[in-house]
Amino acid sequence: MRARLIGVSTIALLACTVVSLGSKRASSQADEGATALVRLKQAVERDASDPRARLELARALLALRRFKEADVHAQRAAALAPDDLAAFELRCRLDIAMGRYAAILARCRPALRTHPGNQPLRYASAMALYCFERYEEALEVLGPPSAEDSYDIAHMRTNTLLNLRRGPEALAAVERELAIRDYDYPRLSRAEALLLVGRHDEAMLAARPYAYEALTGHAHSVMGYAARDAGDVKAAVEHMAQAVRYYESDANHQRPGRRCGPDLVGRLRAEIARLRKKQKLRRV
């Protein structure tokens, strides 16, 4: 595959309008975004053989989470320009969004031999391996930390090390991730890494602010294990039960390969049962 980037055009600017407005809620801005999307569709209709128009429309639809529609145009763009690296990268992004991890391994990993430094391909390949719980291979694809790492690469490295329970490395990785983008999720990952290195009180304090926000389940999970390791069985059971209730109420967390998916829920349930049994033995 030869790397060829699609140039900036009026179509690309329209796509940027859709992306930037897709996250805003004001009705007038939503109308502008819809208008830009219509123009992108019209560009495709005017020249159905133009891979640039297809690609920008697919990008805009992906930004709006209209994955099936985006996939149709991304596949067509790739067929029209088989050597286009940008189109190939977009298909990998859609594979991630649609959970097609086997397809990623079939397509992206061989492409890495030609483009070993390509970060979107490395991220997609590592994500697929991660979701198949092939964590060591995912880490190998991500490679050693670098100042050139994108946030996605840094984030995936943190998650992979956390799954491998390599506490000191995970803590160092999440600090690098936070240096790139400081926001709630990596802060909570830092609490998890602190837990792995035995800094239970710090982990509890780091997780507590997120126990009543969007990251409720993850926060209660970390706090539950921190309480368990600190010897507070009652608090551990309460936090773990809260985490299970949250995860089971959120279908997004039930996807295979997620650290907060069915595998984690099963482990939490088993740990709750073990701790409750321990409590009963203490009472006797």
C-alpha angles and dihedrals in degrees: 000000000000117000109241121163120208112241128241113269142156087274091057091050090052090051090052088054091054092048095047094046096042092078095049123087107203110117094229091053091046088054090053090050091050090050092051090050090052089052091051090051090049090052089056091048092051092054114013090178095060107106091194093061092047092048096050091047090051091050092051092048090048090053088053090049092243090139102167093052091045090050093056093055094040091054091048092049090051091050091050093047108025092170094052110115093194091058090047092051091050091053089053090052090052091048088056093047091049096043095244095147097153089056090053092054090048094049112022103042094056089047090057089068088065096037105028094165097047106123099199090053092046091049094048092047093047091048091053093048090046092053089052087051091245091138100160091053090047090053091050090053092049090053127199119326115278137182086237094061117125119227090255092056092047092047093050091049090054093049093046093051090047090054090049087050091231094152105183092045091045091051091051090046094051091049088056089046091052090050088060097042124001111203142123103284098055089043088058090045086055089056089053091050091049088054091054092054092050099254092132100162092051090047091052092050093045093051099042098081091060099049092098101036137073091295093056098130095047092046094050090047092055092044091049094054091043090053091047092052090047090054098251099130096172094054090044092056092046094051094043091049089051090052092051092050091051096047093048091052093053115070091193090067093055095072115117115257097032117125085223094045134104093298092058092044089053092050091048092051091050091049092048090052091049093049093047090052089050090052091053092050090052091052091052 
